[in-house]
Amino acid sequence: MKQTSQAEKIPVTVLVQTKNEAVGILHCLESLRGFDEVIVVDSNSTDATSAISREWGAEVVNFTWNGEYPKKKQWQLDNVATRNHWILFLDADETPDAALLDALRTLPASPTSADPAAFNIRLDYVFAGKKLLHGHRVVKRALVRRNLVEFPVMPDLGAPGMGELEGHYQPNAHGEVASIAGRILHDDQDPVRTWFDRHNRYSDWEAYLRTDVTAKKVIAKARSRQGKLFDRVPFKPLIFFAYAYLLRGGLLDGRAGLDYAIALSTYYWQIGVKTRELEASMVSRPSN
């Protein structure tokens, strides 16, 4: 196999987020051979994640969360030395497609003020073993210039469900935010039950944000116009199912598309049930 010379390397440092990812980490790292620098930022894994990563050739940096801000990704921007201005944040179950690799090769190694501060990248999903070509899509601000972005500090340290992670917040960019060709493929190698485990925790976090007075105000200001609109939509599980499965063509993915639309709709149903439960407990709680 032809080796990529240093001059041909993609001028981007990839920061791979891990915690007990031995099952899928090698697949992720193999997709990153063309990059100038790959650093695995591991949260005290108890499996072979770190050993596999080092054997592959990645630098491994350990992260131990102290329960405060900065959380994991901002901590990396503050503390992990990199050779490149451009940073690509990836989870261990994510890989860049060929079109994205080609686009990243065109980035200037020494960006100027005329270049964007960050790029939004569309995600593709594999659900229950099948790649989805239609339905709901998420965009992540995963490619950034490290000195021009910062993750917001939110009043959510008391929230369950997220811990060391920044949650579903996009980093703030001090400059232009652009889109880039190509996509990131999210392909979790764990059983589908782990998807439901994660989203059960995420729904705890979302319900907290909707009922804590301080968090609710701050989050409302930070939401996009689309997010604010969706917050006001009644019957969210049904509306989201119609959007993802019918309007966005999830039905074209067959049974997997139906399963994914139902799973996401159930996630919004969980958020609603838990939010109402918290609101009811606040009303019934005796005042001092």
Steps between C-alpha positions, in 0.01 A plus 500: 500500500633842403597709801390863516798737513506778756454759223179325389350480847171679568590816701254419777535357850228248584395484865323167555274477804507165679385316808503119482494492120719193440235346274505775240807718552723321248242543223488872576880538508549311174281761328736776623829386347516799267500760780805684623421433866259273689455532876272273701359679806396222734286523813662236721395199292511167679524298178771488232411833333825675593720200420342451157534871423868513595577183306338657193722805542270762650601720788278432802412773750302413810216720623353491850203727551498702822124559497529859380540696179690475272361167390680256274519674162575847630762346729670363191505840331653645816749226585586263216787624284450443126714554192216646294263797510211283381336259746255226404301359793392140445338240720647151492201374297541767230699498175543761223382405152711537184341832401579650839860378485539664160355827631726498806807463279424841349512682835789744537754382754536862615151653485452876484227732622321442169452130579204371702527452874305173487320262267172317544505137383197286425474157660386171349377223728509125523209374709450133590765405244372698199627828362215749476486707183194705590310631801614736775856632481720676755765761423801526733745788528779245514776678304637809672797731528609447857568866579168623359238283672386426851233276646235685702490472878146398594327476840455124465749354746209378711340325205507122476587320178804681357782519753832591336345565158402846377157372403337589171657846485682629195819695570479876457714628213674836485477530124326346202338158531492321163389163366740248348454221248481143625357339810587322819361147532373413848516121528475374856647148525319428828156331514200721425397485866788738578331762280194478721714507816670823386180670394332406826779693676478784249127535564573542873731787407249657261221483757721673757578782256128552441412527868796663675423875505854623438590238240173552315567872446862456391426209266210687340733784402758260359260301281486556126187641339410150384550367852282770653227423248514127572479572874157655445366215286226294671491119479873487430529119466232486231618813320860379502401157369309658211797728428768228512311211346277672244629849422871405514445166329594262780253249357739455204747329736257215559465341841814669634357841407177419682688374806718811513208740465313319777811496721553877465130571551510289816795708618287816476217316675738412785604863532136608520405241763802577717448875466137471611604280792757757615251786459240311704752433777589870512134599535434246774817580690417691821644852516710608798 
